[in-house]
């Protein structure tokens, strides 16, 4: 017996209902992509990379050997250290620290190169500065001024010029203290002490001393060397005291 024929409208509706199911059955699920695998050789151990970070101290005196400590990473036994063209005696304490004996060097600024036995190298540019050894003690100087004057006298200028190589050979701070005698008002004498200190400061800067190393202060009449009221006492008190590294 033949099957009954569905009405055309009903057949169309049935097809619409079955189509999504048929399409889903025919679609194959795509496999999820696996994340990239990183092999052991793809990860770099930064801690083992040869790197020079700093040396302490970074300043030495000309023609004098001195001990120093080198800091960085990746140091291994047998590493060699070159300071300029000279070889420093070295001893690796651990991968981050090395003891050095820097040989006597001429005045100048030097690169430092560490080389491990496997040929790896690391350079620290301008790592070490060698300064001249001065025979002049410039830790203190006293400069006197004329009455109500802030200009350097010929004698004070000569003193500063004598000490200039010594000032240049150190990186220490230089303190300039301006003073005045007791004549005049307190405010005027403070201002006069400032002008005197600034006169010394300008001369040092003109001689090559960086302004960042100079600090000027005025005490006016507050700190006299001589508390008398004679011309001799006044002359002693009109001054600038120069201190280096104190």
Secondary structure, 3 states (H helix, E strand, C coil): CCCCCCCHHHHHHHHHHHHHHHHHHHCCCCCCCCCCCCCHHHCCCHHHCCEEEEEECCEEECCCCEEEEEEEECCCCCCEEEECCEEEEEEEEECCEEEEEECCCCCEEEEEEEECCCCCEEEEEEEEEEECCCCCCCCEEEEECCCCCCCCCHHHHHHHHHHHHHHHCCCCCEEEEEECCCCCCHHHHHHHHHHHHHHHHHHHHHCCCCHHHEEEEEEECCCCCCCCCCHHHHHHHCEEEEEECC
